[in-house]
């Protein structure tokens, strides 16, 4: 789940404990050999005190379902220890931590919740032990890796968890490499495949076609604006360039700053692909058919709740619950979700907005225990249902998206959604996750790039420059910034 609106998604400790105390009572009905078949879990979401793991203990180590025994033998401590986790936005939730501690009683986890983008970076730059494990968003990872203080866990991952290479989204695994071929610096946790969310009643009233191409979307926007200019087809937020706009670049096959070697980069911000995308949206905004509006502002909330926004084009998997439903509870039954419009009707490709992963620090006191924690809380069917229902985390594990069910046969992730008119919106997001482009990478300069691009987009929204100029200006500034910070620009792709 993307944390740009973390406060709205915070689950209170009381609620977490209630949910957690209801989960650990039911035993999970799976063994590690059943990954190719449907996995079932208790109908009630497991709680921390009920660990769904049915752990048994040998004289030396616990035997935990869905955790390779060799991995436990290698990393489980013989005496009690405490690992320190940097918990971006307070995740994994306390219930998941309790499940882990119940399964691995010799490992206690101390979490340090933080929502500052520089929080982990500041700790790593001390080049001393502060944390064993960490959770951050994908776009932050390359900057942390550049400190030299993030462990490359690829050897352990390939030895103990090779099956995850076939289960986790290839796009998420690519992000977890931080652009370094053959490396893996974290285990993917959640992911944000995008789809097209729209108001079915508005589309029906104005005879709009649910668009399958961007050309159709533009035609819909023009028609809606001509018939009712008080309703905007969608919003284009200048305050969220790291999410919505880059999700659009991603889908189109673009990129921003691409690592090509040791501290060398191709800067392709103003590429033909990206320029086509930004001009498409700039023209819609200029015509008044799409509104430039910052997300999560009082105006945005008022317009969404007031039926003045007809659709969202980069509605990530967590978006329906935490943006649409949370902001417009009175619009239940009116919204639907469809596949993202395409530039080329011959292929289906999407992008992503948001997502996080868990890694191990290079100076970790207990790296093996941290690796166990990272895996258990991100990829096991004991934890995934709880993190979805209590924390809104759409898993990066595509295998479990389609196979994980409750004991009554109901799918964990793909059930019908009453707010969306009973539609199985999970099926749309599953299809989207399977089609996410794998070319996209983040760079160590991403946070600076986001700041610069946001400033440029704000000027474009105010009419001071064009959207094409915003892109060119961002590229020019970033080339200078990379070079002034010791980086080498190996190419500028257009």
TAMO-V216173 format. One record per residue. RES is the residue in one small letter. SS is DSSP state (helix for helix, strand for strand, loop for the rest). NEAR is the number of other ideal C-beta (glycine too) atoms within 10 Angstrom. Layout:
# TAMO-V216173
RES:SS:NEAR + RES:SS:NEAR
This chain:
# TAMO-V216173
x:loop:28 + x:loop:28 + x:loop:19 + x:loop:19 + x:loop:17 + x:helix:15 + x:helix:9 + x:helix:11 + x:helix:21 + x:loop:16 + x:loop:16 + x:loop:8 + x:helix:12 + x:helix:8 + x:helix:13 + x:helix:23 + x:helix:16 + x:helix:13 + x:helix:21 + x:helix:25 + x:helix:16 + x:loop:19 + x:loop:28 + x:loop:24 + x:loop:14 + x:loop:20 + x:loop:16 + x:loop:21 + x:strand:16 + x:loop:20 + x:loop:10 + x:helix:13 + x:helix:7 + x:helix:15 + x:loop:17 + x:loop:10 + x:loop:9 + x:loop:13 + x:strand:21 + x:strand:20 + x:strand:25 + x:loop:20 + x:loop:13 + x:loop:16 + x:loop:22 + x:loop:33 + x:loop:24 + x:helix:24 + x:helix:16 + x:helix:22 + x:loop:25 + x:loop:29 + x:loop:26 + x:loop:15 + x:loop:17 + x:strand:9 + x:strand:11 + x:loop:10 + x:loop:4 + x:loop:9 + x:loop:18 + x:strand:19 + x:strand:14 + x:loop:26 + x:loop:20 + x:loop:21 + x:loop:24 + x:loop:16 + x:helix:14 + x:helix:10 + x:helix:20 + x:helix:20 + x:helix:11 + x:helix:15 + x:helix:21 + x:loop:20 + x:loop:15 + x:loop:8 + x:loop:5 + x:loop:9 + x:strand:14 + x:strand:12 + x:strand:23 + x:strand:21 + x:strand:23 + x:strand:23 + x:strand:25 + x:strand:24 + x:loop:20 + x:loop:21 + x:loop:26 + x:loop:29 + x:loop:27 + x:helix:19 + x:helix:31 + x:helix:29 + x:helix:24 + x:helix:25 + x:helix:31 + x:helix:26 + x:helix:16 + x:helix:19 + x:helix:26 + x:loop:24 + x:loop:12 + x:loop:15 + x:strand:24 + x:strand:14 + x:strand:23 + x:strand:12 + x:strand:19 + x:strand:16 + x:strand:14 + x:strand:19 + x:loop:13 + x:loop:9 + x:loop:16 + x:loop:12 + x:helix:18 + x:helix:27 + x:helix:17 + x:helix:11 + x:helix:23 + x:helix:24 + x:loop:13 + x:loop:11 + x:loop:12 + x:loop:9 + x:loop:14 + x:loop:19 + x:loop:25 + x:loop:28 + x:strand:27 + x:strand:31 + x:strand:26 + x:strand:26 + x:strand:23 + x:helix:29 + x:helix:23 + x:helix:23 + x:helix:26 + x:helix:24 + x:helix:23 + x:helix:24 + x:helix:24 + x:loop:18 + x:loop:17 + x:loop:11 + x:loop:23 + x:strand:26 + x:loop:21 + x:loop:18 + x:loop:24 + x:helix:15 + x:helix:10 + x:helix:22 + x:helix:20 + x:helix:13 + x:helix:12 + x:helix:21 + x:loop:20 + x:loop:10 + x:loop:14 + x:helix:21 + x:helix:12 + x:helix:11 + x:helix:18 + x:strand:23 + x:loop:23 + x:helix:14 + x:helix:27 + x:helix:27 + x:helix:19 + x:helix:18 + x:helix:27 + x:helix:25 + x:loop:20 + x:loop:26 + x:loop:21 + x:loop:16 + x:loop:7 + x:loop:8 + x:loop:14 + x:loop:24 + x:loop:22 + x:loop:29 + x:strand:27 + x:strand:25 + x:strand:28 + x:strand:29 + x:strand:33 + x:strand:28 + x:strand:31 + x:strand:29 + x:strand:24 + x:strand:22 + x:strand:25 + x:strand:25 + x:strand:21 + x:helix:17 + x:helix:16 + x:helix:20 + x:helix:19 + x:helix:9 + x:helix:13 + x:loop:15 + x:loop:10 + x:loop:23 + x:loop:11 + x:loop:16 + x:loop:24 + x:loop:16 + x:strand:13 + x:helix:21 + x:helix:14 + x:helix:16 + x:helix:26 + x:helix:20 + x:helix:14 + x:helix:24 + x:helix:22 + x:helix:15 + x:helix:16 + x:helix:23 + x:helix:18 + x:helix:10 + x:helix:12 + x:loop:14 + x:loop:10 + x:loop:9 + x:loop:19 + x:strand:24 + x:loop:25 + x:loop:26 + x:strand:24 + x:loop:25 + x:loop:22 + x:helix:25 + x:helix:19 + x:helix:22 + x:helix:23 + x:helix:23 + x:helix:22 + x:helix:26 + x:helix:25 + x:helix:27 + x:helix:27 + x:helix:24 + x:helix:25 + x:helix:24 + x:helix:26 + x:helix:20 + x:loop:17 + x:loop:24 + x:loop:22 + x:loop:29 + x:strand:25 + x:strand:19 + x:strand:24 + x:strand:13 + x:strand:11 + x:loop:7 + x:loop:14 + x:strand:14 + x:strand:25 + x:strand:17 + x:strand:25 + x:loop:20 + x:loop:26 + x:loop:23 + x:loop:22 + x:helix:11 + x:helix:17 + x:helix:26 + x:helix:18 + x:helix:15 + x:helix:24 + x:helix:25 + x:helix:14 + x:helix:19 + x:helix:21 + x:helix:23 + x:helix:13 + x:helix:22 + x:helix:21 + x:helix:14 + x:loop:12 + x:loop:12 + x:loop:21 + x:loop:24 + x:strand:20 + x:loop:22 + x:loop:20 + x:loop:15 + x:loop:18 + x:loop:17 + x:loop:12 + x:helix:7 + x:helix:13 + x:helix:20 + x:helix:15 + x:helix:11 + x:helix:20 + x:helix:21 + x:helix:14 + x:loop:13 + x:loop:16 + x:loop:17 + x:strand:24 + x:loop:21 + x:strand:27 + x:strand:24 + x:strand:24 + x:strand:28 + x:strand:30 + x:strand:29 + x:loop:33 + x:loop:25 + x:helix:26 + x:helix:24 + x:helix:15 + x:helix:18 + x:helix:23 + x:helix:23 + x:helix:16 + x:helix:15 + x:helix:19 + x:loop:20 + x:helix:10 + x:helix:9 + x:helix:17 + x:loop:14 + x:loop:13 + x:loop:17 + x:strand:25 + x:strand:20 + x:strand:26 + x:strand:19 + x:loop:18 + x:loop:27 + x:loop:20 + x:strand:21 + x:loop:17 + x:loop:11 + x:loop:11 + x:loop:5 + x:loop:8 + x:loop:14 + x:loop:18 + x:strand:23 + x:loop:26 + x:strand:29 + x:strand:25 + x:strand:25 + x:strand:28 + x:strand:27 + x:strand:27 + x:strand:29 + x:strand:29 + x:strand:27 + x:strand:24 + x:loop:16 + x:loop:19 + x:loop:23 + x:loop:15 + x:loop:19 + x:helix:19 + x:helix:19 + x:helix:24 + x:helix:27 + x:helix:26 + x:helix:27 + x:helix:27 + x:helix:27 + x:helix:24 + x:helix:26 + x:helix:27 + x:helix:28 + x:helix:25 + x:loop:25 + x:helix:26 + x:helix:29 + x:helix:29 + x:helix:26 + x:helix:25 + x:helix:30 + x:helix:24 + x:helix:23 + x:helix:16 + x:helix:22 + x:helix:22 + x:loop:18 + x:loop:26 + x:loop:27 + x:strand:29 + x:loop:31 + x:strand:26 + x:helix:21 + x:helix:18 + x:helix:23 + x:helix:27 + x:helix:17 + x:helix:21 + x:strand:22 + x:strand:22 + x:strand:17 + x:loop:13 + x:loop:8 + x:loop:9 + x:loop:12 + x:strand:18 + x:loop:23 + x:loop:21 + x:loop:19 + x:loop:14 + x:loop:14 + x:strand:19 + x:loop:10 + x:loop:18 + x:loop:21 + x:loop:16 + x:loop:10 + x:strand:19 + x:loop:15 + x:helix:24 + x:helix:22 + x:helix:17 + x:helix:23 + x:helix:28 + x:helix:20 + x:helix:15 + x:helix:27 + x:helix:26 + x:helix:16 + x:loop:18 + x:strand:24 + x:loop:19 + x:loop:13 + x:loop:12 + x:loop:22 + x:loop:20 + x:loop:25 + x:loop:25 + x:loop:23 + x:loop:22 + x:helix:22 + x:helix:17 + x:helix:17 + x:helix:25 + x:helix:20 + x:helix:12 + x:helix:20 + x:helix:24 + x:helix:20 + x:helix:16 + x:helix:23 + x:helix:25 + x:helix:17 + x:helix:17 + x:helix:25 + x:helix:21 + x:loop:10 + x:loop:10 + x:loop:11 + x:loop:17 + x:loop:15 + x:helix:26 + x:helix:16 + x:helix:16 + x:helix:26 + x:helix:26 + x:helix:17 + x:helix:19 + x:helix:24 + x:helix:24 + x:helix:15 + x:helix:17 + x:helix:24 + x:helix:17 + x:helix:11 + x:helix:14 + x:helix:22 + x:helix:12 + x:helix:8 + x:loop:11 + x:loop:7 + x:loop:21 + x:strand:12 + x:strand:16 + x:strand:14 + x:strand:12 + x:strand:15 + x:loop:15 + x:loop:12
